[in-house]
Amino acid sequence: MFNHRYPIILAAGFLAVAGASPASAGYWKYREYKITPPQAQLNTVKAMPGRVYETRVSGGMQVQFSGNGTINMYFKADDPDHKVYITQYTCNFHTGSQMLWLVPGQTLHFTGDATMSVNLGNASGDCKMAVDNADYFMAFALTPKQKGSSAGDLRISGGGPGATMDIYAQAYMGTAEGGMGERLDILYDWVDGPAPK
């Protein structure tokens, strides 16, 4: 059970989908990726007087030749006896297809893996992937002693003028002294017309 004397950084909520109802001829164009909460937001959470608390996040998404993404998390806190606990977590996900543009009906096969390390105590974590508000198409758990991995398929749906799509990975790790979660969103806009060759 988590010790709630320390703030727990949770992943951001689901993003809503905006768009027209009937699908039209066109494709999804990559716009950007975002990591939430960003490091600047994590930095606003300070340790209690005389205590230790630090969180870090890094990572990114490469879409040009094949889809490769990473989320790295670092959590450091102490207990009332001033023992310092450090947990580090890395989640990777990959698909062999380029992700600069995606067409309706296309299927992306993703593989994912994650590792975690601790200096004291124990921890647990998970990594999940989904699109918009749909169910997770890939999910797995892990501990410091057991690496996690999984695979899943994502079938790309159609869109229309003004529509957006959000493919995201969500990672979480928890310890007796607290925890943190991060989300990497891969954002797309609908474009009418034929996809690039």
N, C-alpha and C positions, 0 to 999 in steps of 0.2 A: 504494500500500500504506500502511495506517495506521501511524503511529508509536505503538507500545504503551507508550511512556513516560508517556502520558497516559491516564487512565481513559476508557473509552467507556461512556456511559450507554445501555443497551439497553432496548427496550420490554419491558413485562411479558409473561409467558407467557399462553397461552390459558386462559380460564376454562372449568371443566367445567359441563356441563348437569345439573341435578337435576330429576327429574320422573318422572311415571308413564308407562308405556309406551303404552297405548292413548289416542288423542286423544279428548277429550270436548268437549261443547258449551260454548263460553266464548270468552274473548278475553284478549289480553295488555295489562296495565296498566303504564304507565310508572312507574318507581320513582325513578330518579335517574341522573345521569351522573357519571363519575369520570375524572380524568386521572391516568395512571400512567407514570412516577414523578412525584409531585407536587413542587412547588417546594421544600418543606421537605426532601425527600430529596435533591434536587439540591444543596441548600446544604451538605450534609454532606461533599461531595467538594471538597477544598481544593487549591489550587495547591501545587506543590512549592516549597521555599524559593528565593526569588529569581526565580520564574517567574510567569506569568499564566495563570489558568484560571477561567472563569466560564460557567455555563449558566443559562438562564432558560426557563420555559415559561408560557404563558397560553392561554386559549381557553375554549370552552364549547359548550353545546348548547341550542337553542331548539326545543321540540316542539309548542307550543300551536297555532299556525296553519299552519305548514309546518316541516318538519324542516330546520334550518340548524345546521351545526356548523363549528367552526374550531379548528385547532391552530397555535399560534405558537411557534417555537423560536429561541433565540439561543445561539450558541456562540462563545466567545472564548478564544484560547490563543496562546502565543508559541512560537517555535522557538529552537534553541540560540543563534542570533544576535540574539535578542530582538526579532525582527520579530513584530508582533502581528497575528493573523489573526482577522477577525470574519465570521461567517456568520449570516445571518438567513433564516428559512424560514417560510412561511405556507401551510397546506393548508386549503381550504374544501370542504365537501360540502353538497349540498342536495337535498331532494325536495319536490315541491309539495304533498304530503299532510301533514295533521296527524299527529303521532306520540304523542299522549297515550294512545291505545289503538289496538291493531292486531288484526285478525281473521284467523283462518286462511283461506288462499286469496287474501288480498289481495296485490297486487304493488306494491312501492314502486320507482319509477324514480329513481335517484340520478344526479346529475352532480357531478363533482369537478374542482378545479383547484388548482394550487400554483405558487408563485413562490419564488425564492431569490436572495439577493444576497451578494456577498463584497467585501471591500475589497482583498484580495490573494489570489493563487493561484487555485485552482479548487476545486470541490466537486460533489457529486452527491447525489441524494436520491430518495425514492419515497414514494408514498401508496397505501394499500390499504384495502379495506373487506371485511368478512365478518360472518357470524353464527355464534356459538358456535365449533365446531371445523370448520365447512364450508370449502370452498375460497373464495378471494377472488372476489367477484362484480364488483369494480371494482379496478383497479390501474394505476398509471402511474408513469413515472420523469421526472426533470427535472434540469436543470443551471442555473447562473446565467444562461446565454445562451439557454436554451430552457425556456419555461414548459411545465408538464405539465398534461394534462387527460384526462378519460375519462368514461364513463358506464356504468351497469350496473343490472340489475333484481334485486330481492330479493323472492322469494315467501315469504310468512309461513306457517310450518307450524303445526300444532296443538299442543296441550299437554294438561295434566291437573293434578289437585290437587298443589300443591307444586312445580310446574315453574317454571323461570326461563329467560329468553332474554337473550342479550347480543349486540347489534349494535354493532360497533366499527370505528373508523378507526385506522389505525396509520401513523405517519409516521417517516421516518428521514432523516438527513442526515449525510454523512461528508466529512471533509477530510484533508489530509496530516497535520494535527496532532491528529486525533481525530474524534469524532462523537457524536451523541446520537440517541435515538429516544424517541418518546412514543406513548401509546395513549389514545384517548378511548372509554370504554365507555358505551353507552346501555343501561341495565338495565331489564328487565321481569319482572313476576310474572304467573302465570296466574290468572285469575279465572273461576269457573264462572258460567254464566248469560249472558243477552244483553248485547251491547256497548251502551254509551251511544249515544244518537241525537244 
